[in-house]
Amino acid sequence: MAAEGKKEIELEIAHVLFIDIVGYSKLLVNQQSERLRPLNEIVSSTNRFA
């Protein structure tokens, strides 16, 4: 698979994972922050992010 195509797939997967948080857009802002914090911690702890 070409590097460009692989990158697009990875970005698509990340987007799907993000929007798959159940009812995220219906939550209050502080509740959204509570749900987003663990996701950000997981992503920032990966080797690829570093």
N, C-alpha and C positions, 0 to 999 in steps of 0.2 A: 504494500500500500504506500502511496506517495506520502511524504511528510506533511504536505499541506492538507491532504484529505484526512489523515489521521488527526491532525490538530483540530479540524472542523468537527470531527466526530467527538473528540474529547470535550470540546466546548459545548456541543449539543447535549452530551450526557450530563455535564455539570449543570446546564440550564434546566434540564428535566428534573434532576435531583433537587434543585432549588425550588422549583415551582410545585414539586410534589409534596411539599409540606402541607398537610391537610388543613384547609381553611385559612391559610396564611393571610390572604388579603382581607379576610373578614375579621381578623383579630385587631384589637386596639394596638396602638403604636408601641406601648410598653410591652405588650404580650409578643408582638413581632420581634422586638429586641431580644426577649428571653428565648425565643425559638431560634433566632439567628445566631446567637452567641455560641452555642455548642457546635454548630455547623462551621462557623469561622475558626473555632479552635481546632477542629478536626483537619480542615483544609490547611491551616497555617502550620500544623505539625508534620505535614508530609515533606518528604525529601524534595519533591518537585517544586514545592512552594519556596523552600529555602533557597 
